[in-house]
Amino acid sequence: MTALNTDADSNDRHVLSGTVDALLVDDDETWARTQRRVLERYYDAVSVSTAHTLQDALYALETGSPDCLICDYQLGDGTGLEFLEAVRRDHPKLPFVLVTGQGDESVASEAIRERVTDYVRKDDLASQPDLLATRLTSVVEAYRTEQALEREQRSKDALRRLVTASTNRQELGRGVCRHFVDEQRYAFAWIGVLDRNGAVVPFATAGDNSYLEAVLEPGTKPGHGTEPAVTALARGDTVVESLIDSASEPPESVNAESRAEDADYEPDSSEGIDGAQSIAQWRQAALEHGIGSAMAVPIEYDDVQFGVLAVYDNGVAFDSQARELLSEYAETVGYAFQATEWRRALFSSTATSLEITVADEFSPLVALSRELARTVTIEVGTVIPRNDDEVLYLASISGASASSIEDAGEAVASVRSVEVYETGDPVRCGLVVETPVPETVLVEVGSRFRRTVVADGQMRISASVRATEAVRPVIDRLEDAFADASVTTVWSDHSQPEDPDGGGLERLTDRQRQVLELALNAGYFERPRRHNTGELAAMLDISRATFTQHLRVAQSKVFEELVSV
């Protein structure tokens, strides 16, 4: 409760957040009318309604939702203390300012016992006409702060219950989104994650899904859109957008200056005409769905990004308290996601999948990509060690000619040779490069390589480990070898077990698999053959006899499996 105060500085104006609806109760209609004008003139945000009897006051409270009550001590059919007593039965914390012409300390004592919020003498208003307005704003702001803190605590308690009760990510994600819509009264909430192709997809939603269906195009990747959640994933930082009272200007974010500082962030291909057009399109779609502001926070824990948490409101931009709360939620969800992965890893043989991002120019594929056009994509499904110093990438390169790939390879010192297997689009080729490369580093720490995609100077590697606790060593080893390497996404792959039974290929040794994959990629089994065994053996830096022996054994194992099915 605010302490009773009989003196105030009339020049101390409190800044109100939002509008205030006040109920002024006094049996003197002239005095009530005068004070109403003073209050509304003092703050445009204040709206005052009046009542002149105890019964009228009780009815106004029952049928309305005032933010503050101002009541004279003497009423025609009762007293202000009687009104206060009735109010406290149902509204124990609603701001109540008692006004009286009596300076009797016994009145103040009784008011305190009934939990009055503040106390003003009418005699003081004559010399300080804005005193009542000052007290009004002070008690309302204190009340709102207390309410906000209580809501925040309830939110934290609710989050803890969700984390404790949820047995998997899906259940937790849905619960978090429902909390923001049902309890925090946001219009829409969702959690986005990256699929295997690096595109942003909904993981959990609550509220009106039509907004997301309108703004999130299939295949949208971080850095290629202006939707706040997509932008937050690209930047790895909180993004807040406001559409209210700024229809002609691009929405500003919490980290607006980071656009200029972060050269790698280029939404919708540029910050120029295309970027401005994309922002305008998102803004229009959001306004059509009643969105007034949006906030998105990356979900991450222990340097691993799991996705993004985003909420949307019909009103104005989020205040600092709302931002802090959402950030805390995102951090806790990140921890919970990690914890559910740990629990699941203990009881499942399913592999934990990783997506690793590398932009270090010392990586040969990154350097090669930067020598090619920005629209070129390099995909690698097989990496074969040739010797201690070289590996062979079996690559498929889209958007580039064979000659431009060969020219780019000559310009990169760490690319030893380029062998084109098949022209067209994509170009299939073998790239012999110097070590270390991220893929072999992953294998050294027990990961299983799946695929590498390189575009616009950035490498994304898909790999897997046996258990989530093995992620930390992967991060540490990659960061030691490549300055810009980071694990950006972690998920459990329940659709494809790490070691499925059967299938023939599981019986092959690593070298037999490598020989067979190279023969397939290099067109050895086609007619006419594009390469003979001697050429293929040279690509692996082994003898022709060794290559032929591995190839025959690999074929035999695969054929035996096929025939036995």
N, C-alpha and C positions, 0 to 999 in steps of 0.2 A: 504494500500500500504506500502511496505517496504520502510523505509526512505533511501534517497540517502546516500551512504557511500563510501568514497574514501580511507579509511584505513581499514585494516583487518589483523588479526593474521593468518598467513599462516599455523600455526599448529592447528588451531581450525577446526577440521574436523567434519562436521555434519553427523549423521547417517541417511542414506537414507532408507526409507521403500518402497521396491519395486524398479522396474527399472525406468529409466528416459530416455525418447526420446527427445533429444534437436535438434533444427534446428539452425545452425550457418550460418550467412549471412555476407559475406565480399567480396568485389571485388578483393582483393588480395588473389589469390588461394593458394600461398605459406604460407601466414600467417594463413589462414583458416585451411590448412592441419596440420600445426604445433599445433595449438590450439586444433584441434580435437584429436590429439595424447595425448596431455597433459590431456585433460578432461577424455578421456577413460582410460588413465593410472592411473589417480588419483582415479577414482571410476569405478570398474568393472561393476557396475549397470548402468552406463551412456552409452548410444548409441547416437552418433552424426552424423547427416546428414548435408550436406552443400549446400548452394546456393550462386551464385556470382553476381546476379543482382536483382533488385527490382521485376521484373516480375517473375523470377524463384522462388523468396521467396514467392510471392503471390500464385503461382501455388502449391508449396510444402505445404503451409498452407491449401489450399483448398482441396488437395488430401490426406493429412495426418492428424495425430492428435498428434502433438508434445506437450510435457509437459512444454517446455520452449523455448523461442526465444532469441537468442543472435545475435545482429545485429550491424555492424559498422555504424558510422554516414554517411560516404561518400560511396555511391554506384555509379556504372557507369551510371545508368539510373535513379537515384533519390537519396534520402537520407533515413537514418534510421528513421528520424522523419515522413517522408511520409509513410513508412511501418508501423510505430507505429500507426499513425492515421487510416490507413486502418484496422489494427488488432483490434483496440478498437471498431470499428463499430459492429463487430460480436463476439468479445471475450473480453469483458470489464475487465476481471480479469486474463487473461492468463499471466503468468510471462514473462516479457520482459526486458532484460538487454541490455542497449545501451552502445556500445564501441566506443570510438572516440580518435583520436590523438590530438584533439583540447581541450585545457583546458579552453575554453571560458565559462564563467559563464552563458552567454546568452543561450548557447546550453542546459545547465542543466535546466535553468528556463523554456525554451520551452518544454523540455522533461517532466518536472513535470506537466505542463499544460495538456499535452497529456496522463498523467497518466502512465508514465514509472514506472517500478517496481524497477529498480536499474540502476546504472550508473558507468562505469569503464573507466579509462583513460588507453590508451595503454602504456603510459610511465611507469605507475605503474606496469604493467605486466613484465617489464624487470627485476625489482628487486624482484618481488613476482610472480614467474611463476605459482603458484597454486591459485592465487587470484581469477581468473575467475571461477575455479572449486568450490571454497568456496562460492562465491556469487551464483553460479548456484544452489548448494544444499540448500543453505539457503532460496532462494526465492521459490524453488519448495516445500520444506517442509512447508513453511508458507502457500503457496497456497493450498496444500493438506489438511492441518489442517483446513483452512477456509472452503474448500469445504466439508470436513467431518462434520463440525459443521452445515453447511447449510443443508446437507442431514439429519442430526440428527433432526434439527428443522422441516424440511419438514415431516419427519417420525412422529414426535410428533404431528404435526398439522393433519396429515392424521389419526393418531390414535384417536385424539379427535373427528374428523369428523365421524369416524366409530362408536365410542361409542355413539355419539349424535344421529346418524341416525339409528342405529340398534335397533330393537324392541324386539329381542330375542337372545338367546345365539348362535343358529345356524347361524344366519345372521352375528353376530359379529365374530364368529370363522372363518367362510369362508372368511370374509373381511380381517381379520388379516393375514391369511395364503396367500391370494392373494397378499396382500401388500408386504410381504417378498419376494415373487417370482417375481412379476411384477416390483416393485419399488426398492427393495434392491438387486435384481438379484441373489437370492439364487436358487439353483437347485430344492430344495424341502422344503416344510414346512408343519407341521401338528400339530394338537392339539389332545392329547390323554386323555381319561378319563377312569375311572374304571366302569365296568358294575356291575350288582348286585352280581356276583360271585367273584368280586375282580380282574377280568382280565382286562388288558389294551386294549382298543379298540379305533379306530380312531373316533374322533368327527368332525373334519374338516381337509381338506387337500388342497394343491395346488402344482402344478408341476407334476413330473413323479411319479405316484403312484406305479410303478412296484417295486421300492426299498422297500417300506413298505410291499407290498405283499410278497416279498422274505424273509424279516428278521423277521416279526412279526407273530409268530405262534399263531393260535387261542388258547385262554385260558392262554396266558402268563401273569403271575402276577409279580408285583414288587418284586425284589429280586430273581427272577428265570430266568433271562436273562441278556445279556450284551449289548443290544441295548441301546444307550445313553439315550433315553427318558424313557425307563423302569428303567434304573439305577438311573436317576434323581428322579423318583417317589419313588424308594426304599429309597434313601438317604435323600430326602427332600431338596436337594441342587443342585446348578448348576453343570453340567457335560460338559466338553469340550473334544472332542477326535480328534486327528489328525492322519491321515494315510499317510501323505506325508513324504518322506525321513525317514521312520521308519518301513520299511516292515518287519524287523525281530524282532521288539520289540513290546510288547503290548502297545496300545495307552494310553497316560497319560491323566489324567483328572485334572481339576482345583483343586480338592480336593483329589488328589491321596493318601495323607497320611491318609485320613479318612477311607480307607479300613482297615488299621491296627487298627485304634482307635475304629471303630464301629463294635463290635463283632456281632451285629444282622444282619449286611449286609453280605450276603453270596451268590453272584450270581451263578446260575447254580449249586447249592448244595455245592460248596466249592471253595476256592481260589487255589486249587491244580490242578491236571490234568484235571478234568472236567471243571473247570473255565477257564483254559488256552485254552482248546479246544473250548469252547464256544466263547471266545474272538476272536480266530483265524477264526472261522466260520463266525462271524459277520463281521470281517475285510474283509474277502474274498468276501462276498456278497456285502459289501459297495463298494469295489474297482471295482467289476464287473459292478456296476451301476454308475460308474464315481464319486463316493463320495470321496472327499479328506479330509474333516473335518466335524464335527458335533457338535452342541451345543444344550443343552436342559436345560430348566429352569422350575421348578415347578410353576404352577399357583395357587396362594393362596392369601387369604385376611382374616384378622382378625382371624388368627390361623386356618383357614379352607382351606384345599387343594382341589381344584377343578379339577386338572389335570396337564398336562405338555405341554409346548410350545417348539417345536424343529425345528431347521433349519439346512440345509445341504448345503455345498458349494463344488464346484469342485476343489477348490484350497487349500491353506495352512490354518493353524489354525487361529481362530478368534483373533483379537487384543482386548485390554482392552476396547476400545470404543464400539466395536461391542457387547461385553459381557454386558457392562452397558446398552446399548440400549435394548437388548433383555430382560434383567432383568426388566427394566422399563416397557416394553411392557407387560411382564407376570404379573407384579404387577397391572398394569392398567386393564388388561383383567380380573384379579381376582376380582378387585373392580367392574368392569362392570358386570361380571357374578353375583356377589352378588346383584348388583342394579337391574338387570333384574329379579332376583328371587323375590326381594322385590316388584317390579312393578306387576309381575305376581301374587303374593300372594294377592295383594290388590283386584284384579278383578277375582280371581278364588278360588273355594272351594277345589282345588286339594291339596293333602298333600305334604309337603316338606319332602323328604326322606333324611336320614342321614346314613352314615357308620361310626361307632365308633371303634377305635382300643384300646385294653387294653392288656398290657403285664405285669401288676402288679401281682407279685406272691401271693399277698393276695387275689386275685380272685380265688375261689375254682376250677373253670374249667381250668384256666391257670396253677395252681399248679398240677391238675390232668394230664393235657396234658404233663407236663414236667416229670411226672413219667412214661409216656408211650413212645413208640418208636416215632421218629420224623415223621414217615410216617402216624401216626394215625390221623384221623380227627374226631372231635366231633361236631355233629350238633344238635341244640336244636330249636324246633319250639314252645314249650310251657313251660312257667315258672309259677308255681302255689305256691303262699304263703301258707305255712302250719300254721304258727303262727308268732309271732313277731320276732322269732330268726331263723327260718328255711324256706327254699323254696324247692320245688320239681322241678327238671329239668326233662322233658321227652326227653331223648336223644337217638340219633342214632349214634353209634360209629363204624367207618370203619377202617379196618386194625389192629384190636386187637381182641383177644379171650376174652370170658366172664371171664375166670379165671384171665387173666392179668389185666382186668379192675377192678375186685374185689380186686386184690392185690394192685393195684395203689390207689384205694379208701382207703384202710386200711393205706396206707403210708401218706395220706394227712389228717391232723388234722381237716380241715374245711369240709371234706366230712363225713357226719354222717352215711350214709348207701348207699349201691348199691343194687338195686333190678332188676335182669335180667328178662325181659319179653320174649325175643326171642333171641336164639343163632343164629349163622351164621355170615354172613358178609353183612350188618352191624349188630352189636349187638344192640337190642332195650332194653333200660333200664330206670329205674327211679333213679335219684341221689338226695338224700336229703342232702342239704348243708347248712352251716351257712350263715346268712346275715351279712353285706350287700353284695349284688351282683349287678353288673352294670345294669342288666335288671330292677330290682325293683327301683333303683335310677332313671332310665329314666322315669318310670311310675310316680314316685313321682313329677317330674317336668312337667308332662303333655304330655310326649311322648307316642307313641304307639309302643310296641315291635313287631318285625316281626320274626327275626331269628338270631341265634348266630352260628357262625362257629369258632371252635378253632383248630389250627394246629401249630405244632412246637412251642408251648409255647406262642402263640399270639392269642388273641380273636378278632374277627371281628363281630360287632353287627349291624344288620340292624334295623332301627327304623324310625319313622316319627313323624312330628309335624305339627300343623295346619298352621303355617306361618313361613317364614324364620327368622323373628325377634325373634322367640322363640329359635333359635339355641344357642345364647349366654348364656342363663341360663342353657341350657343342658351342654355346655362346662364347665361352672363354677362349676356346681354341681358335675359333673364327676371328675373333677380335684381335688375337695375337698376330694372325697371319695377314688380315686385311682390315685396314683402319675403319672402313665404312660398313663393315658387315654387321648385320643384326638379324635376330630371329623375330619376325614380325607377326607370325600367326602360329598357334598351336591348337591341334584338335585331335580327338581319337577317331581313328578310321575303323568303324565297325563293319563297313561294307566289304572290305578287302583284308582278310587276315594276313599277317606278316608272312607266315609259312603255311599256305594252304596245302592240303594233302593232294598228292597226285599231280597231274599236269605235265609230266615229262621233263619240263625245263628245270624243276626243282632238283632233279638228279644230276644236273650238269655241274661240273666244277666251274669256278670263275673264269678260267682261261678257255674252257670249252664254250661257255656262253659268249664270251667276247669274240671268239673266232666265228661262231655261228652268226652273231649279230653283224659283224663286219661283212661277212660273205653276203648276207641278205641286203644290207644297205648299199654295198658296192656293186650289186648286180651280177654276182657270181653265178646265181642260179637261173639267170635269164638267158635267152637265146637271141642273138649271139651274146656270149659272155662279155661283160664290160671290162673285167679284170681277171687275170689268171691267179693261181695260187702263189706264184712267185711274187707278183706285185702285192698281193694282200699280205703275204708274210713280211715283205719289206715295210709295209705300213705299221706292222706291230714290232718291227725290229727283231724278228725271230727267223729261223731257217725255214725253207720251204718244206722240208720233211716234217719238222715239228708242227707247222701250220696244218699240213695235210693230215697228220695223225690226229690232232685235236678235232679237226672238222669231221673226220670219219667217225670217231667215237661219239661226237655230239649228235650226228645224224642217226647213228644206230640207236642211241638212247631215246630220241624223240620218236623214231619209227616204231620201236618196241612198245612204247607207251600208247601210241595211236592204234596199233594193231590189237593190243590187249584190251582196249576199251569196248 
